[in-house]
Every structure is written in C-alpha cells, then in structure tokens.
Amino acid sequence: MEPFRLDRTAFKINSHEEATYQRAYWMEKTPRERLAAAWYLICAAYDLDRQNPPRMDRSAFAIKKRSR
C-alpha cells in the first residue's frame, strides 16, 4: 500500500495566502515526514523504485591532486 498518493488533477495556481497555508502545513510536519514526502515525489518524477534506488555512477567523477 502506498503511503502517499499523487492526485494529478489537484494542481492549480495558488494565491499568496494559499501558498502561505501550504508552507504552514508542511512546517507542522516532522523533518522525517517532509523528507519522506520529498523522496516520494522524486521517485514518482523519475520513475524510481522507492525501496531500491539506483546507485550513483562514480565513474563520471575524477579526483585530481593539486600540485603546489
């Protein structure tokens, strides 16, 4: 069972007052709950498995020593 469910029909342009209410709602949540919701949205956007995310490709980075 999904802990979050994204209602794609619920999006609309918010006024400043509505945006303030949304911020207050999320600030009432614990940091863990906010991170869980953010991770859910990231996984939904990039079609990732929430329980088994892909590993970072470390071959794209190179470490170079600085010469003094």
C-alpha positions in Angstrom: 0.0 0.0 0.0 1.3 3.4 -1.0 1.8 5.9 1.9 1.3 8.8 -0.4 -0.9 9.2 -3.4 -0.4 11.9 -6.0 -3.7 13.4 -7.3 -2.6 14.8 -10.6 -5.9 16.6 -11.1 -5.5 18.7 -7.9 -2.9 21.1 -9.2 -3.8 24.8 -9.6 -2.2 28.2 -9.4 -2.1 29.4 -5.8 -2.5 32.8 -4.4 -0.1 34.1 -1.8 -2.5 33.3 1.0 -2.9 29.7 -0.2 0.9 29.3 -0.6 1.3 30.6 3.0 -1.1 27.9 4.2 0.8 25.2 2.3 4.0 26.3 3.9 2.4 26.3 7.4 1.0 22.8 6.7 4.4 21.4 5.8 6.2 23.1 8.7 3.9 21.3 11.1 5.2 18.0 9.8 8.4 16.5 11.2 11.6 16.7 9.1 11.3 12.9 8.6 7.8 13.2 7.2 8.8 16.1 4.9 11.8 14.1 3.6 9.6 11.1 3.1 7.2 13.1 1.0 10.0 14.7 -1.0 11.6 11.3 -1.7 8.2 10.0 -2.9 7.8 12.9 -5.3 11.4 12.5 -6.6 10.7 8.8 -7.2 7.4 9.5 -8.9 9.0 12.1 -11.2 12.0 9.9 -12.2 10.1 6.6 -12.1 12.5 5.2 -9.5 11.9 2.3 -7.1 11.5 3.9 -3.7 12.8 0.9 -1.8 15.8 0.2 -4.1 17.2 3.4 -5.6 19.9 3.3 -8.3 23.5 3.7 -7.2 25.4 6.8 -8.1 27.7 6.4 -11.2 31.0 7.3 -9.6 32.9 6.8 -12.9 31.7 10.3 -14.0 33.8 12.0 -11.4 37.6 12.1 -11.2 39.8 13.1 -8.3 42.8 15.2 -9.3 45.6 16.1 -7.0 46.6 19.7 -6.7 50.2 20.4 -7.4 51.6 23.3 -5.4 
